[in-house]
Amino acid sequence: MQQTAVKAGPGSPRIALVLLGGGARSAYQVGVLKAIAQWCPPGQPLPFRVLCGTSAGAIIATVLASYAGRFRAGTVALERVWRNFHVGQIFRDDRAIMLRSSLHLLLALASGGWLLPPPRSLLDNKPLRGLVEWSVNFARIRQALDAGTLDALAVTATRLSSGESVSFVQSAGPLQGWQRSGRRGVPVELTLDHLTASSAIPFLFPPVRMGDDYYGDGAMRQVTPLSTAIHLGAERVLVIGVREPDRRLVVSSPTAAPSLGQIFGFMLETLFMESLQADVERLQRINALIDHAPAAEPPLGLRRIEALLVLPRADLSAEAVGYVHEMPRTVRSLLRTMGAANPAGGRLASYLLFESGYTRRLMQLGCDDATARRAEIEAFLGLEPASDQENRSQPQ
């Protein structure tokens, strides 16, 4: 495979990678990153100076940060996990646990909370915490920041008491936090708690206590997903999403009322993706304003920021339908109870289908989509094709 190298230099733009949440769908993001890494020499560092992640995307970004000096090695580590995924690595799927959770919820609802208080979550995600602890080396992240290989790593979660979107940022140098309407940035040393809080999908996984408050999935109130990268000085932003563009969000056929599972799947898709499209459109309008401003200096201190979106060409909900049978019987029973065990419930299944058949398929789709846009992505990241290097090295 033809390889490329980063055109390093003092004038190179600061490039950020933004990975939004997507549950099992984030396997697609791993596939895109794998393709980009394969275009680079084995020992090359990340082409991204800033990494921003939310929910599952936060975990992927943090693993990459711990391999900041070896981009390809980082994607290999990610692929190793995602190629061999099983639901049990994310939440406990044994029959006793699932039955106990279901009975707890039913008794709490039936008694109005008198017999049992409402459960903190439907699923027990302790296995996910263990997997993240095994996958992430926080000491190596600090080393990469100190060495200048990486400028900043940001993990976004939602503060449940205030509803704020909070970006926890670990940076190479001193960082001044920011406060905007409904969102803020906080300099920290990132820990396991920040990652599990960012990926605590509402209703499914329990919130995480940090300090004097509880935090949940970062996608819940992240209405401007590009803002953190912009606050951290990005001049170009590569965004890898997990839903194909311009698809109508159809919950069910017009002749049938949607089931609970279908509505929940719709909620997750809206939660993880709708704000991205609006934020990119807003950025494009600002760029157009800057381009047409008559003054020498951009108005209101604005600066031009380029964004490139890589989105699936395939319908990942439809892809999930063919792999639902790989899920444990207990999880399939849960989906059936929620009315999401049929093809119309593929949207919800696509976020919970942490099984190797599905994740491998999504990684391949991501790799194929990136390869189809290779020239565009290389130009955006400032990657230099190996053929150009060879031509310059030949004697004239």
Residue pairs with C-beta under 8 A, 6 or more apart in sequence:
1 38
1 39
2 39
2 385
2 386
2 387
3 38
3 39
3 40
3 41
3 386
4 39
4 40
4 378
4 383
4 384
4 385
4 386
5 40
5 41
5 44
5 383
5 384
5 386
5 389
6 12
6 40
6 44
6 45
6 47
6 381
6 382
6 383
6 384
7 382
7 383
7 384
12 382
13 235
13 236
13 382
14 49
14 50
14 151
14 233
14 234
14 235
14 236
15 47
15 48
15 49
15 50
15 234
15 235
15 236
15 237
15 238
15 381
15 382
16 48
16 49
16 50
16 51
16 52
16 229
16 232
16 234
16 236
16 237
16 238
17 46
17 48
17 50
17 51
17 52
17 61
17 64
17 237
17 238
17 240
18 52
18 53
18 57
18 225
18 226
18 228
18 229
18 237
18 238
18 239
18 240
19 26
19 29
19 51
19 52
19 53
19 54
19 56
19 57
19 58
19 60
19 61
19 239
19 240
20 54
20 55
20 57
20 219
20 222
20 225
20 239
20 240
20 241
20 242
20 272
20 273
20 276
21 54
21 55
21 56
21 57
21 58
21 198
21 199
21 217
21 218
21 219
21 242
21 271
21 272
22 28
22 29
22 55
22 56
22 57
22 241
22 242
22 243
22 272
22 351
23 55
23 56
23 201
23 268
23 272
23 350
23 351
23 352
23 354
24 56
24 85
24 320
24 350
24 351
24 352
24 353
24 354
24 355
24 358
24 359
24 362
25 56
25 242
25 243
25 316
25 350
25 351
25 362
26 55
26 56
26 57
26 60
26 242
27 82
27 85
27 358
27 359
27 360
27 362
27 363
27 366
28 240
28 242
28 312
28 316
28 362
28 363
28 365
28 366
29 57
29 60
29 240
29 242
29 366
30 60
30 75
30 78
30 79
30 82
30 363
30 366
31 362
31 363
31 364
31 365
31 366
31 367
31 368
31 369
31 370
32 240
32 310
32 366
32 367
32 369
32 370
33 60
33 64
33 75
33 78
33 240
33 366
34 75
34 78
34 79
34 363
34 366
34 367
35 366
35 367
35 370
35 371
35 374
36 47
36 71
36 370
36 377
36 381
37 71
37 72
37 74
37 75
38 72
38 75
39 374
39 378
39 383
40 47
40 71
40 72
40 383
41 72
42 70
42 72
42 73
43 70
44 70
44 71
44 72
45 68
45 69
45 70
45 71
45 149
46 64
46 67
46 68
46 69
46 71
46 74
46 149
46 150
47 71
47 381
47 382
47 383
48 64
48 238
49 150
49 151
49 152
49 234
50 150
50 151
50 152
50 153
50 154
50 229
50 232
50 233
50 234
51 61
51 62
51 64
51 65
51 150
51 152
51 153
51 154
52 61
52 153
52 154
52 156
52 167
52 228
52 229
52 232
53 59
53 60
53 61
53 62
53 154
53 155
53 156
53 198
54 155
54 156
54 198
54 217
54 218
54 219
54 222
54 225
55 198
55 199
55 201
55 217
55 218
55 219
55 272
56 199
57 240
58 155
58 156
58 194
58 195
58 198
58 199
58 218
59 132
59 135
59 136
59 195
59 198
59 199
60 78
61 153
61 155
62 136
62 141
62 153
62 155
62 190
62 195
63 74
63 77
63 78
63 135
63 136
64 71
64 74
64 75
64 78
65 141
65 144
65 150
65 153
66 74
66 136
66 137
66 138
66 140
66 141
66 144
67 73
67 74
67 77
67 140
68 74
68 140
68 141
68 144
68 149
68 150
69 144
69 147
69 149
77 135
79 363
81 131
81 135
82 359
82 360
82 363
83 356
83 359
83 360
83 363
84 356
85 354
85 355
85 356
85 359
86 354
86 355
86 356
87 93
87 327
87 328
87 331
87 352
87 353
87 354
87 355
88 94
88 127
88 328
89 127
89 128
89 131
89 354
90 125
90 127
90 128
90 131
90 354
91 123
91 124
91 125
91 126
91 127
91 128
91 204
91 205
92 98
92 123
92 124
92 126
92 127
93 328
93 330
93 331
94 330
95 330
97 124
98 330
98 331
98 333
98 334
99 330
101 119
101 122
101 123
101 124
102 334
102 337
104 116
104 119
105 118
105 119
105 122
107 115
107 116
108 115
108 116
108 117
108 118
108 119
109 118
120 206
120 207
121 200
121 203
121 204
121 205
121 206
122 203
122 204
123 204
123 205
125 196
125 199
125 200
125 204
125 205
125 206
128 196
128 199
128 205
129 192
129 196
132 192
132 195
132 196
133 192
136 192
136 195
138 189
138 190
138 191
141 150
141 153
141 170
141 190
142 170
142 189
144 150
145 151
145 152
145 153
145 170
145 171
145 172
146 172
148 172
150 172
151 171
151 172
151 232
151 233
152 169
152 170
152 171
152 172
152 175
152 232
153 169
153 170
153 171
153 190
154 167
154 168
154 169
154 170
154 185
154 228
154 229
154 232
155 167
155 168
155 190
155 194
155 195
155 198
155 218
156 165
156 166
156 167
156 168
156 198
156 218
156 222
156 228
157 166
157 168
157 194
157 197
157 198
157 200
157 208
157 215
157 216
157 217
157 218
158 164
158 165
158 166
158 215
158 216
158 217
158 218
158 219
158 220
158 221
158 222
159 165
159 166
159 213
159 214
159 215
160 207
160 213
160 214
160 215
160 216
161 213
161 214
162 213
163 182
163 221
164 182
164 183
164 184
164 221
165 182
165 183
165 184
165 218
165 220
165 221
165 222
165 223
166 183
166 184
166 185
166 186
166 215
167 183
167 184
167 185
167 186
167 228
167 231
168 186
168 188
168 190
168 194
169 175
169 177
169 185
169 186
169 187
169 188
169 228
169 232
170 187
170 188
170 189
170 190
171 187
171 232
174 187
175 185
175 187
176 187
177 184
177 185
177 186
177 187
178 184
178 185
178 231
180 227
182 221
182 223
183 221
183 222
183 223
183 224
183 227
185 228
185 231
188 194
193 208
193 210
194 210
196 208
197 207
197 208
197 210
197 215
197 216
197 218
198 215
198 217
198 218
199 205
199 217
200 206
200 207
200 208
200 215
200 216
200 217
201 216
201 217
201 268
201 351
202 216
202 217
202 220
203 264
204 352
205 217
207 214
207 215
207 216
208 214
208 215
208 216
209 215
217 271
219 271
219 272
220 271
222 275
223 275
223 278
223 279
224 275
224 279
224 282
225 239
225 275
225 276
225 279
226 237
226 239
226 279
226 280
226 283
226 305
226 307
227 279
229 237
230 237
230 305
234 305
235 303
235 305
235 306
236 305
236 306
236 307
236 308
236 380
236 381
237 305
237 306
237 307
237 308
238 307
238 308
238 310
238 377
238 380
238 381
239 276
239 280
239 307
239 308
239 309
239 310
240 309
240 310
240 366
241 273
241 276
241 309
241 310
241 311
241 312
242 272
242 273
242 311
242 312
242 316
243 269
243 272
243 273
243 311
243 312
243 316
244 311
244 312
244 313
244 314
244 315
244 316
245 277
245 309
245 311
247 315
249 266
249 269
249 270
251 258
251 262
251 263
251 266
252 258
252 259
252 262
252 344
253 344
258 266
259 338
259 339
259 340
259 344
259 345
260 338
260 339
260 340
261 335
261 338
261 339
261 340
261 341
261 345
261 348
262 339
262 340
262 344
262 345
262 347
262 348
264 338
264 340
264 348
265 317
265 340
265 345
265 346
265 347
265 348
265 349
265 350
265 351
266 347
268 347
268 348
268 351
269 317
269 347
276 309
280 307
280 309
283 305
283 307
284 307
286 302
286 305
287 304
287 305
287 306
289 299
289 302
290 298
290 299
290 302
290 303
290 304
291 304
293 299
298 304
306 380
308 376
308 377
308 380
310 369
310 370
310 373
310 377
311 369
312 365
312 366
312 369
313 365
313 369
313 372
314 365
316 350
316 362
316 365
317 346
317 347
317 349
317 350
318 343
318 346
319 350
319 358
319 361
319 362
319 365
320 346
320 347
320 349
320 350
320 353
320 358
321 343
321 346
321 349
323 353
323 355
323 357
323 358
323 361
324 332
324 335
324 341
324 346
324 349
324 353
325 332
326 353
326 355
326 356
326 357
326 358
327 335
327 349
327 352
327 353
327 355
331 352
332 341
335 341
335 345
335 348
335 349
335 352
338 345
338 348
339 345
340 347
340 348
340 349
350 358
353 359
370 377
377 383
378 384
378 385
